[in-house]
Amino acid sequence: MLRERSGAEVIAVVKADGYGHGAVEVSRAALAAGATELGVATVGEALALRAAGVTAPVIAWLHTPSTDFAAALAADVEVVVSTPAQLAAVVAAAHRLGRTATVGVKVDTGLARSGVSEREWPEVCALLKDDAVQLRTVMCHLARGDEPGHPLNAAQAAGLDAAVADLHRAGLPPQRVHIANSAAALTDRSLCRDVVRTGIALYGRSPVPGLGDFGLTPAMTLTAEVALVKRIAAGQGVSYNHTWVAPRDTVVAVLACGYADGVPRALSNRLPVHIDGRRFAGVGRICMDQLVVDLGHDGGGVAEGDRAVLFGGAGASAGDWADATGTIDYEILTGIGGRTQRRYVDPPDSMTP
Ligand SMILES: *Cc1c(COP(=O)(O)O)cnc(C)c1O
């Protein structure tokens, strides 16, 4: 789907442990579904993929002075540099190891975050002439990709095209050029070059919620087991600081899931929970490891050991949680972790690039 809409090859972005879904499993599923390459932020993330036996091309684009470029080279990870100093360090590592480094360059065309600035560009071009490096990728990242039609998008693309033209003139033609993230891949073909770098869409979440879901199916469903069910009397305060007091005799369930697992504490007293198709209200403070659900006077037929859906499936969505807590679903998804156990089911259509 991503490939058809963008007309480009797909790099599956699996940084941050596959947006909280498990980088190795997502990589395998995405490659099986037609992605040709993987993208991560750090060399450490790339090395973890290699250690798990993932052999597909991997690019890593975020480095610090302590990044181990020699380890990246040895593991056949393409380092995409953002400064002349990084490129010089890669060149030095390549000479030390006696091998050619396949490298990429990230150009700052307007995001003003990482990426080679205009001032640094000549120095980067000069370093790329070293025989120890082979240029493969040239890329930039959009500041307003999720604002389709914003003039900055076209301006950033023009900036990258100019950089690529420069490289051709210098006899250093890149093999792969990319600009688009999920939002641009789904909304604007004019921003798609050879390849698109898609993250959030791969996980079935819309990169531009205002434009709908693009037919994507969210991959993640977060559930928790009902640890215990108990009856409480009217007037009983529940959980820390008794921020909820039972207005009537009722039955509550304690779920074994809390903010350490990625449920925002800010959803205390406003967390819908679905159990066996019925909607209940989370009540009282969400704690580190537990949260409480009001099942009503008759207990709603809920039993210990039942599975409660926190988001996904027929329940609320990660986007609902994001809206309720003033963030974006990227932050909700990447926050799910810690003790959470992952269970993988057949990839839904949304995993098809
Ligand atoms: C995270 C990231 C992406 C993926 O962005 P989505 O909005 O999740 O598609 C692409 N490119 C770069 C440089 C990134 O850091």
The ligand as an SDF file (V2000), in Angstrom:
LIG
                    3D

 15 15  0  0  0  0  0  0  0  0999 V2000
   11.4510    8.7620   12.5870 C   0  0  0  0  0  0  0  0  0  0  0  0
   11.9040    9.1510   11.2520 C   0  0  0  0  0  0  0  0  0  0  0  0
   11.1660    8.7700   10.1100 C   0  0  0  0  0  0  0  0  0  0  0  0
    9.8200    8.1030   10.1690 C   0  0  0  0  0  0  0  0  0  0  0  0
    8.8210    9.0580   10.4410 O   0  0  0  0  0  0  0  0  0  0  0  0
    7.2650    8.6480   10.4370 P   0  0  0  0  0  0  0  0  0  0  0  0
    6.5770    9.9430   10.6300 O   0  0  0  0  0  0  0  0  0  0  0  0
    7.0790    7.7390   11.5970 O   0  0  0  0  0  0  0  0  0  0  0  0
    7.0000    7.9930    9.1490 O   0  0  0  0  0  0  0  0  0  0  0  0
   11.7160    9.0500    8.8740 C   0  0  0  0  0  0  0  0  0  0  0  0
   12.8950    9.6840    8.7570 N   0  0  0  0  0  0  0  0  0  0  0  0
   13.6120   10.0790    9.8250 C   0  0  0  0  0  0  0  0  0  0  0  0
   14.8950   10.8030    9.6360 C   0  0  0  0  0  0  0  0  0  0  0  0
   13.1400    9.8510   11.1130 C   0  0  0  0  0  0  0  0  0  0  0  0
   13.8480   10.2690   12.1630 O   0  0  0  0  0  0  0  0  0  0  0  0
  1  2  1  0
  2  3  1  0
  2 14  2  0
  3  4  1  0
  3 10  2  0
  4  5  1  0
  5  6  1  0
  6  7  2  0
  6  8  1  0
  6  9  1  0
 10 11  1  0
 11 12  2  0
 12 13  1  0
 12 14  1  0
 14 15  1  0
M  END
$$$$
